[in-house]
Amino acid sequence: MSAIEKDALTGTDTTGHEWDGLKELNTPLPKWWLYVFFATIVFAAVYCVFYPALPLPGATGTTGWTARGAIAGQVAEERAKQEPMLARLRAATPAQIAADPALRAYALAGGRGVFNINCAGCHGAGGQGAAGGFPSLADDDWIWGGSLAAIQTTIQHGIRNAEDEEARVSMMPRFLADGVLTAAQVNDVAEHVLSLGNRATDAAAAGRGAALYAENCVACHGEAGQGNRELGAPRLTDQVWLYGGDKASVVRSISYARGGVMPPWGGRLDPAMVNMLTVYVHALGGGE
C-alpha cells in the first residue's frame, strides 16, 4: 500500500492502493445516490412492519393485509355480480340454455374458461383430444353419446372413477392376459376387426377371426362393429381410434384391454359451470 497522494491527471486523491503501477482513485458515490439508497433501506424496513414482506409463517404485517385476502374479496364481488345469471343457468337444462340466445352466449363464454382450466390438459385447447386415451370432442364419434344430456351425464359423473357411484363404467376383457384367447387367436380377431373397416392384410386370418369375434365381441361392439353407446363400446368400422388403429395397437387392446379415467366434475364444479361446460363441449363441433 502506497501513500495517499493527488493524481496529477484528475486532481483526485488516491486511496493508497496500487497494483502493477495502477493507482486507485478515491471517487466516492454521489451524495444524492447514497441518500436514495439509504431511503430505500428505511422504506423497506417500514414496509416490513406494515405489510407481509418476510417469508415467515403468519407474517402479515400490522395492517393485516394480504394479496390472497384482497383477491378473495374481489372474487366475491365479481361472483355477486354474476350470481343472477348463474342462478338462471343452474335452474335451466342444457337444452333450455342452448335454446335461449342470451343464456347460450353466456354459457359459451363461461364454458370456454371452465374448459381451458379443467379439461384442456387432457382433451386439448380445441377439444381435439390426444393420443393415449383422450378422445376428441370436436368430431361426431362419441363413445357414450354426443347429445346435450349424454355430455352432461359424462361431465357430471365421469368415467371409471372411484369417486362417483354413477360414473360411466365399461370393462373390456383382457383376452390374452386372462387366457381367454391364445396369441394366434388374438391375431385373427385383430385381422377381423381391421376387416370391418376394409383394412385387413390377411384375409385367411380375418376369416378365422370372424367366429372368435362373434363369440367374444359381438355382444358389446355389434355384429358389424357399429359399437354400443349404452355400454361404452366404441365403433370399430371408422378411422377414429382412441388408442391407435394400426395392427399392433389393436392386438394390444384385445390382449390387455384399455380403459381411461375421467373425474366426476359434478362434485367439483358449480352446477351452473357444469351446464356451461356441457353447452360449450356440445358446440365444439361434434355435438348431436
Backbone hydrogen bonds, N-H to C=O, Kabsch-Sander energy under -0.5 kcal/mol:
donor,donor_aa,acceptor,acceptor_aa,energy
2,S,16,G,-2.2
7,D,12,T,-3.0
11,G,7,D,-2.1
14,T,5,E,-2.9
15,T,24,E,-2.6
19,W,22,L,-2.7
22,L,19,W,-2.7
23,K,21,G,-0.6
24,E,17,H,-2.2
26,N,13,D,-3.0
27,T,25,L,-1.4
34,L,30,P,-1.9
35,Y,31,K,-2.7
36,V,32,W,-2.1
37,F,33,W,-2.3
38,F,34,L,-2.7
39,A,35,Y,-2.2
40,T,36,V,-2.0
41,I,37,F,-1.5
42,V,38,F,-2.2
43,F,39,A,-2.8
44,A,40,T,-2.5
45,A,41,I,-2.1
46,V,42,V,-2.4
47,Y,43,F,-2.8
48,C,44,A,-2.2
49,V,45,A,-1.0
49,V,46,V,-0.6
50,F,46,V,-1.8
51,Y,47,Y,-3.1
53,A,51,Y,-1.9
56,L,54,L,-2.5
59,A,56,L,-2.1
60,T,58,G,-1.3
62,T,49,V,-2.5
63,T,50,F,-1.6
64,G,61,G,-0.8
70,A,66,T,-2.2
71,I,67,A,-2.6
72,A,68,R,-2.3
73,G,69,G,-1.7
74,Q,70,A,-1.8
75,V,71,I,-3.0
76,A,72,A,-2.3
77,E,73,G,-2.0
78,E,74,Q,-2.5
79,R,75,V,-2.7
80,A,76,A,-2.0
81,K,77,E,-1.5
82,Q,78,E,-1.8
83,E,79,R,-1.5
85,M,82,Q,-0.6
86,L,82,Q,-2.4
87,A,83,E,-2.8
88,R,84,P,-1.5
89,L,85,M,-2.1
90,R,86,L,-2.3
91,A,87,A,-1.9
92,A,88,R,-1.1
97,I,93,T,-2.5
98,A,94,P,-2.6
99,A,95,A,-1.3
100,D,96,Q,-0.8
100,D,97,I,-0.9
104,R,100,D,-3.2
105,A,101,P,-2.3
106,Y,102,A,-1.9
107,A,103,L,-2.9
108,L,104,R,-2.6
109,A,105,A,-1.9
110,G,106,Y,-2.9
111,G,107,A,-3.1
112,R,108,L,-1.6
113,G,109,A,-1.2
114,V,110,G,-2.2
115,F,111,G,-2.8
116,N,112,R,-2.6
117,I,113,G,-1.8
118,N,114,V,-2.4
119,C,115,F,-2.8
120,A,115,F,-2.2
122,C,119,C,-1.5
123,H,119,C,-2.6
124,G,120,A,-1.9
127,G,124,G,-1.5
129,G,123,H,-3.5
130,A,134,F,-2.5
132,G,242,L,-0.7
133,G,242,L,-1.3
134,F,130,A,-1.6
137,L,127,G,-3.8
138,A,127,G,-0.8
142,W,140,D,-0.7
151,I,147,S,-2.8
152,Q,148,L,-2.3
153,T,149,A,-2.1
154,T,150,A,-2.2
155,I,151,I,-2.6
156,Q,152,Q,-3.0
157,H,153,T,-2.5
158,G,154,T,-2.2
159,I,262,M,-1.7
160,R,168,R,-3.0
167,A,164,D,-1.7
168,R,158,G,-2.5
175,F,173,P,-1.3
175,F,254,I,-1.4
176,L,255,S,-0.8
177,A,255,S,-2.1
178,D,174,R,-2.9
179,G,176,L,-1.5
180,V,175,F,-1.2
181,L,175,F,-2.8
186,V,182,T,-2.5
187,N,183,A,-2.1
188,D,184,A,-1.8
189,V,185,Q,-2.6
190,A,186,V,-2.6
191,E,187,N,-2.1
192,H,188,D,-2.1
193,V,189,V,-2.8
194,L,190,A,-2.4
195,S,191,E,-1.9
196,L,192,H,-1.2
196,L,193,V,-0.6
197,G,194,L,-1.2
198,N,195,S,-2.0
199,R,194,L,-2.6
206,A,202,D,-2.4
207,G,203,A,-2.2
208,R,204,A,-2.1
209,G,205,A,-2.4
210,A,206,A,-1.0
211,A,207,G,-0.7
212,L,208,R,-1.0
213,Y,209,G,-2.8
214,A,210,A,-2.4
215,E,211,A,-1.6
216,N,212,L,-2.1
217,C,213,Y,-2.9
218,V,213,Y,-1.6
220,C,217,C,-1.2
221,H,217,C,-2.6
222,G,218,V,-2.1
225,G,222,G,-1.2
227,G,221,H,-3.1
228,N,233,A,-2.4
231,L,228,N,-0.8
232,G,228,N,-0.8
233,A,228,N,-2.5
236,L,225,G,-3.5
237,T,225,G,-0.7
241,W,239,Q,-0.7
250,V,246,D,-2.3
251,V,247,K,-2.5
252,R,248,A,-2.2
253,S,249,S,-2.3
254,I,250,V,-2.4
255,S,251,V,-2.5
256,Y,252,R,-2.4
257,A,253,S,-1.9
262,M,159,I,-2.6
265,W,155,I,-2.1
265,W,263,P,-0.8
266,G,155,I,-0.5
266,G,156,Q,-1.9
267,G,264,P,-0.7
268,R,265,W,-1.1
269,L,265,W,-2.5
273,M,270,D,-0.9
274,V,270,D,-2.1
275,N,271,P,-2.2
276,M,272,A,-2.3
277,L,273,M,-2.9
278,T,274,V,-2.2
279,V,275,N,-2.2
280,Y,276,M,-2.4
281,V,277,L,-2.8
282,H,278,T,-2.3
283,A,279,V,-1.3
284,L,281,V,-1.4
285,G,282,H,-0.6
286,G,137,L,-0.8
287,G,282,H,-1.1
288,E,146,G,-2.5
